[in-house]
């Protein structure tokens, strides 16, 4: 996949702006740029030092296209490991296209999606997991997802995998050596030390695999399902959380017939709130489909926000008892979910009624938050509680968190192979059988960092990048 072409692309978002950056990379990038760049000081671009910036004009004789700044990066000290120039021009769409077309007509070709980062990987500037983290960094929309992407791009995850792989490879070499001296019955690999290493690798792999549950929701937004009966204020709460009229609010029961989703960042964490159809018995076909979707969304959510109207609870003798039964049903149906009970419309009842409701409901839930969604009272306490419900200890402690599905799959396969190695040691299997499982584990480690790869895999990964990166 290594290409000697000089590639060109817009490195900033498409559209008009104050400034646009056009990037060229390849052996002839600086020489090509030098042909069309006229420095105001008369300097020749190709003769200048790396990491310097030069003011001048892009000229397609006799026409001056724009006044620009050109930054030079000489190989191997560039992002791609090749000669690179970056042209900062005015952000007119016309100017951008004229400069790009000028280079396309003079030996360059348009860069493919992610080709600059692909070249960085192929030239050893990044390993594959770091390259994938570049895409995650660009897509990050919260402090937490940004922090994970930065940690991976700096090599935190890949270094951990490389260290494990190197240690395992050392022992694998000793076991392979034993096979060469099978007739002499010599043992080069100390089995006790090897057993300790295998246990340590298994524990690290288990920790990384378990971290995916946290990493995946941080990367994609923590799903929170807002559920409850009709007219308890679910849509009003969604609007209060988002601080905008996102959902239709009506006194008519069953207004929300489909799920409404929107995202917001709280304390650096992205939350994806899902306003669902009210749960009740109904003969309305459309509404019943919405209720079915409600339970599907609860299944997908990490947190269930169970909303109830305090007015409705104080209106009937059995209302509180019926509601606590519903709480238990939700908890029993979804035992792995965090359930947060939200007591809404407390501004419409007395303090004594609120105290009695709290006393009756508290034994059935670990988290009860009284609010008035219409006025915004208690919403801040609600968001603080949401943050505390999410397990972000690993993020706070700067531990490695896996967010990439491809990495997760490779870790699962490596874990399975290491379990086989462990079983082999316990069963005192011969070295040749151990070596087979060790090689497979090493293969899956190599898949993560890119020591083992193929063109199809690289094509799939980098096709998801933006052009210019």
C-alpha positions in Angstrom: 0.0 0.0 0.0 3.0 2.3 0.1 2.7 4.9 -2.6 5.3 7.3 -3.9 2.7 9.7 -5.2 2.5 13.3 -3.9 -0.9 13.7 -2.4 -2.9 16.9 -1.8 -6.1 17.6 0.2 -7.8 20.3 2.2 -6.9 19.7 5.9 -9.5 22.1 7.3 -13.3 21.6 7.1 -14.8 22.3 3.7 -16.6 25.6 3.3 -15.7 29.3 3.6 -13.8 30.6 6.5 -11.0 33.0 7.5 -8.3 30.6 6.8 -8.0 27.2 5.0 -5.0 24.8 5.2 -4.0 22.7 2.2 -1.7 19.8 2.9 0.8 18.1 0.5 2.8 15.0 1.3 5.2 12.9 -0.6 8.9 12.8 -1.8 8.3 15.7 -4.2 5.9 17.7 -2.0 8.4 20.5 -1.2 9.8 20.6 -4.7 6.3 20.8 -6.2 5.3 23.5 -3.8 8.5 25.4 -4.6 7.5 25.7 -8.3 4.4 27.8 -7.5 5.4 29.6 -4.4 7.0 33.0 -4.7 8.5 34.2 -1.3 8.2 37.9 -0.5 11.9 37.7 0.6 13.0 35.9 -2.6 13.9 32.6 -0.8 13.6 29.3 -2.7 11.2 27.1 -0.7 13.1 23.8 -1.4 16.3 25.3 0.1 14.7 26.2 3.5 15.0 24.3 6.7 12.4 22.0 8.2 9.8 23.4 10.5 10.0 26.9 9.1 7.2 29.2 7.9 7.4 31.4 4.9 5.2 34.3 3.6 4.6 34.6 -0.1 2.2 34.0 -3.0 0.9 31.0 -4.8 1.4 31.9 -8.5 0.1 30.2 -11.6 2.0 32.4 -14.1 1.1 35.1 -14.8 -1.8 34.9 -12.3 -1.4 35.4 -8.5 -3.9 33.1 -6.8 -3.4 34.2 -3.2 -1.1 35.5 -0.5 -0.2 32.5 1.8 1.9 31.1 4.6 3.8 27.9 3.8 5.1 25.6 6.5 7.8 23.0 5.7 8.2 19.6 7.3 11.1 17.5 6.0 11.2 13.8 6.2 11.3 12.0 8.6 10.3 14.8 10.9 6.7 15.2 9.8 3.3 13.7 10.6 3.5 11.3 7.7 7.2 10.6 7.8 7.5 12.1 4.3 8.2 15.6 3.0 5.1 17.7 3.8 4.1 21.3 3.2 1.0 23.0 4.6 -0.3 26.1 2.8 -2.4 28.5 4.9 -4.5 30.5 2.4 -7.6 32.7 2.7 -10.7 30.6 3.2 -12.5 31.4 0.0 -14.0 28.3 -1.6 -12.7 29.6 -5.0 -9.1 30.1 -3.7 -9.1 26.6 -2.1 -10.2 24.9 -5.3 -7.8 26.9 -7.5 -4.8 26.0 -5.4 -5.8 22.3 -5.2 -6.5 22.2 -8.9 -3.1 23.8 -9.6 -1.3 20.9 -7.9 -3.5 18.3 -9.3 -2.6 19.5 -12.8 1.1 19.3 -11.9 1.8 15.8 -10.7 -0.1 15.5 -7.5 -3.2 13.4 -6.9 -6.1 13.8 -4.5 -5.5 12.1 -1.1 -7.8 9.3 -0.2 -9.7 9.3 3.1 -7.2 9.0 6.0 -4.3 8.6 3.6 -2.0 11.1 5.5 -2.5 9.0 8.7 -2.1 5.8 6.7 1.3 7.0 5.5 2.2 7.9 9.1 1.4 4.3 10.1 3.2 2.7 7.1 6.3 4.9 7.8 6.4 3.9 11.4 5.3 7.2 12.9 2.2 5.7 14.6 1.2 2.1 15.3 -2.3 1.0 14.2 -4.1 1.6 17.5 -2.6 5.1 17.7 -3.7 5.8 14.1 -7.3 4.8 15.0 -7.1 7.1 18.0 -6.6 10.0 15.7 -10.1 9.4 14.2 -11.5 9.1 17.7 -9.8 12.4 18.7 -11.3 14.2 15.7 -14.8 12.8 16.6 -14.5 13.5 20.4 -17.3 15.7 21.6 -16.7 15.6 25.4 -13.9 15.9 27.9 -14.0 12.2 28.7 -13.9 10.9 25.1 -11.2 13.5 24.3 -9.1 12.2 27.3 -9.4 8.6 26.2 -8.5 9.4 22.6 -5.4 11.4 23.7 -4.3 8.7 26.0 -4.5 6.1 23.2 -2.9 8.4 20.6 0.1 8.9 23.0 0.5 5.2 23.0 -0.8 4.3 26.5 -2.8 1.3 25.2 -0.4 0.1 22.5 2.6 0.3 24.9 0.8 -1.9 27.4 0.0 -4.4 24.6 3.6 -4.3 23.1 5.1 -4.9 26.5 2.9 -8.0 27.1 3.6 -9.2 23.6 7.4 -8.8 24.0 7.5 -10.7 27.3 5.3 -13.5 25.8 7.5 -13.6 22.7 10.7 -14.0 24.8 9.2 -17.1 26.4 7.8 -18.3 23.1 11.4 -18.2 21.7 12.7 -20.3 24.6 9.9 -22.9 24.1 10.6 -23.0 20.3 14.3 -23.5 21.2 13.4 -26.5 23.4 11.7 -28.1 20.3 15.1 -27.9 18.5 16.7 -29.9 21.3 13.7 -32.3 21.9 16.0 -35.4 21.9 18.2 -34.0 24.7 15.1 -33.3 26.9 16.3 -29.8 27.9 14.1 -27.1 29.4 15.1 -23.5 28.6 11.8 -21.8 29.6 11.4 -21.8 33.4 7.8 -23.2 33.8 7.2 -21.4 37.2 8.2 -18.0 35.7 6.2 -18.7 32.6 3.1 -19.6 34.7 3.4 -16.2 36.6 3.7 -14.4 33.2 0.6 -16.2 31.8 -1.4 -15.3 34.9 -0.4 -11.7 34.7 -1.2 -11.5 31.0 -4.6 -13.1 31.6 -5.4 -10.6 34.4 -4.3 -7.6 32.3 -6.4 -8.8 29.3 -9.4 -9.3 31.6 -9.1 -5.7 32.9 -8.8 -4.3 29.4 -11.8 -6.4 28.2 -13.9 -5.3 31.2 -13.0 -1.6 30.5 -14.7 -1.8 27.1 -18.1 -1.6 28.9 -17.2 1.8 30.2 -15.2 2.9 27.2 -17.9 2.2 24.7 -20.5 4.3 26.5 -18.1 7.1 27.1 -17.2 7.2 23.4 -20.8 7.0 22.1 -22.6 8.8 25.0 -24.1 7.2 28.1 -27.7 6.2 27.2 -30.3 7.3 29.8 -33.9 6.2 29.2 -36.6 8.5 30.7 -39.6 6.3 31.4 -42.9 6.5 33.3 -46.6 6.7 32.8 -48.2 9.3 30.4 -48.4 12.9 31.6 -45.8 12.6 34.4 -43.5 15.2 32.7 -41.0 13.1 30.8 -40.9 15.5 27.8 -40.8 18.5 30.1 -37.8 17.0 31.9 -36.1 16.3 28.6 -36.6 20.0 27.6 -35.3 21.1 31.1 -32.2 19.0 30.8 -31.4 20.2 27.3 -32.6 23.8 28.0 -34.6 23.9 24.8 -38.1 22.9 23.5 -37.0 19.6 22.1 -40.1 17.5 22.8 -43.8 18.4 22.4 -45.4 19.0 25.8 -49.2 18.5 26.1 -51.8 17.7 28.7 -53.1 15.0 26.4 -52.0 11.6 27.6 -49.9 9.6 25.0 -48.4 12.7 23.3 -45.0 11.0 22.8 -45.6 8.0 20.6 -42.0 7.5 19.5 -38.7 7.9 21.2 -36.9 11.2 21.1 -33.2 11.3 21.6 -30.7 14.1 22.2 -27.3 14.5 23.7 -25.7 16.8 26.2 -22.4 17.0 28.1 -22.5 17.0 31.9 -19.2 17.3 33.8 -17.2 16.4 30.8 -19.3 13.2 30.1 -21.7 12.9 27.1 -25.2 11.7 28.0 -27.7 10.5 25.4 -31.2 11.2 26.8 -34.1 9.1 25.4 -37.6 10.4 26.0 -39.9 7.4 25.6 -43.6 6.8 25.2 -45.6 6.6 28.4 -46.1 3.1 29.7 -49.8 2.2 30.1 -52.4 -0.2 28.8 -53.7 1.1 25.4 -55.7 0.0 22.4 -54.1 2.7 20.2 -52.0 0.7 17.7 -49.4 3.5 17.1 -49.1 4.3 20.9 -48.6 0.5 21.6 -45.7 0.4 19.1 -44.2 3.4 21.0 -44.5 1.6 24.3 -42.9 -1.5 22.9 -40.0 0.7 21.7 -39.8 2.1 25.3 -38.9 -1.3 26.7 -36.3 -1.8 23.8 -34.7 1.5 24.8 -34.6 0.5 28.5 -32.8 -2.6 27.4 -30.2 -0.5 25.6 -29.8 2.2 28.3 -27.2 2.2 31.0 -29.3 4.3 33.4 -33.1 4.2 33.7 -34.7 7.5 34.9 -38.1 6.4 36.3 -40.3 9.5 36.4 -43.5 9.7 38.5 -45.9 12.6 39.2 -46.2 13.4 42.9 -49.6 14.9 42.2 -50.9 11.5 40.9 -49.3 9.7 43.8 -51.2 11.9 46.3 -54.5 11.6 44.4 -55.3 7.9 45.2 -55.1 5.7 48.2 -53.2 2.9 46.4 -51.2 5.1 44.1 -48.0 4.9 46.1 -48.2 1.1 46.6 -48.9 0.6 42.9 -45.9 2.7 42.0 -43.5 0.9 44.3 -44.7 -2.4 42.7 -43.7 -0.9 39.3 -40.3 0.1 40.6 -39.7 -3.5 41.7 -40.9 -4.8 38.3 -38.4 -2.6 36.5 -35.5 -3.6 38.9 -36.4 -7.3 38.6 -36.7 -7.1 34.8 -33.4 -5.1 34.3 -31.3 -6.1 37.4 -28.1 -4.8 35.7 -29.5 -1.3 35.2 -29.0 1.7 37.4 -32.5 2.9 38.3 -33.0 6.5 39.3 -36.5 7.4 40.6 -37.5 11.0 39.9 -40.4 12.5 41.8 -41.7 15.3 39.6 -44.2 18.2 40.1 -43.3 18.6 43.8 -44.2 22.3 43.5 -47.8 21.2 43.3 -48.0 19.4 46.7 -47.4 20.3 50.3 -44.2 19.8 52.2 -45.9 17.2 54.4 -47.1 15.3 51.4 -43.6 15.3 49.9 -42.1 14.0 53.2 -44.7 11.2 53.3 -44.0 10.2 49.7 -40.3 10.2 50.2 -40.7 8.0 53.3 -42.8 5.5 51.4 -40.7 5.3 48.2 -37.1 5.5 49.7 -37.1 1.8 50.8 -37.6 0.7 47.2 -34.8 2.7 45.6 -31.2 3.8 46.3 -31.7 7.0 44.4 -34.7 9.3 44.8 -34.6 12.9 43.4 -37.5 15.3 44.0 -37.8 17.9 41.1 -40.2 20.4 39.5 -39.2 20.0 35.8 -41.4 22.9 34.6 -39.5 25.4 36.8 -36.1 23.6 36.7 -36.0 23.0 40.5 -33.9 20.0 41.4 -32.6 19.4 37.8 -29.0 20.3 38.9 -29.2 17.8 41.7 -30.5 15.2 39.2 -27.5 15.8 36.8 -25.1 15.6 39.7 -26.6 12.2 40.7 -26.3 11.0 37.1 -22.6 11.7 37.1 -22.1 9.9 40.4 -24.0 6.8 39.1 -21.5 6.4 36.2 -18.4 4.4 37.0 -15.6 6.7 35.8 -12.9 5.6 38.3 -10.7 4.1 35.6 -11.0 7.4 33.7 -10.1 9.5 36.7 -7.2 7.2 37.6 -5.8 7.5 34.0 -6.1 3.8 33.4 -6.2 2.3 29.9 -9.8 2.1 28.7 -10.7 0.2 25.5 -13.2 2.0 23.2 -12.5 0.4 19.8 -14.6 -2.7 18.9 -11.8 -4.1 16.7 -9.4 -4.0 19.7 -12.1 -5.5 21.9 -12.5 -8.5 19.6 -8.8 -9.0 19.3 -8.4 -8.9 23.1 -11.2 -11.5 23.5 -9.4 -13.8 21.1 -6.0 -13.3 22.8 -7.7 -14.0 26.2 -9.1 -17.2 24.8 -5.7 -18.3 23.6 -4.0 -17.4 26.8 -6.6 -19.5 28.7 -5.5 -22.4 26.5 -1.9 -21.8 27.3 -2.7 -21.7 31.0 -4.6 -25.0 30.7 -1.7 -26.5 28.9 0.7 -25.5 31.7 -1.7 -27.0 34.3 -2.0 -30.2 32.3 1.8 -30.3 31.6 1.3 -30.4 27.9 4.4 -30.7 25.6 6.2 -27.6 24.4 5.0 -28.0 20.8 1.3 -27.9 21.8 2.0 -24.8 24.0 3.8 -23.1 21.2 0.7 -23.4 18.9 -1.5 -21.5 21.4 1.2 -18.9 22.2 1.6 -18.1 18.5 -2.1 -17.5 18.1 -2.1 -15.2 21.2 0.9 -13.3 19.7 -1.0 -13.0 16.4 -4.0 -11.3 18.1 -1.8 -9.0 20.0 -0.1 -8.0 16.8 -3.5 -7.3 15.1 -4.1 -4.5 17.6 -0.9 -2.6 17.1 -0.5 -3.4 13.4 2.5 -5.7 13.5 0.2 -8.1 11.8 -2.2 -6.6 9.2 -3.4 -6.8 5.6 -4.6 -4.4 3.0 -8.3 -5.1 3.5 -8.1 -4.3 7.2 -6.2 -1.1 6.6 -8.7 -0.1 3.9 -11.6 -0.6 6.2 -10.0 1.4 9.1 -8.8 4.4 7.1 -12.0 4.6 4.9 -13.7 5.9 8.0 -11.3 8.9 8.3 -12.0 12.3 6.8 -10.2 13.5 3.7 -7.1 15.5 4.6 -6.3 13.5 7.7 
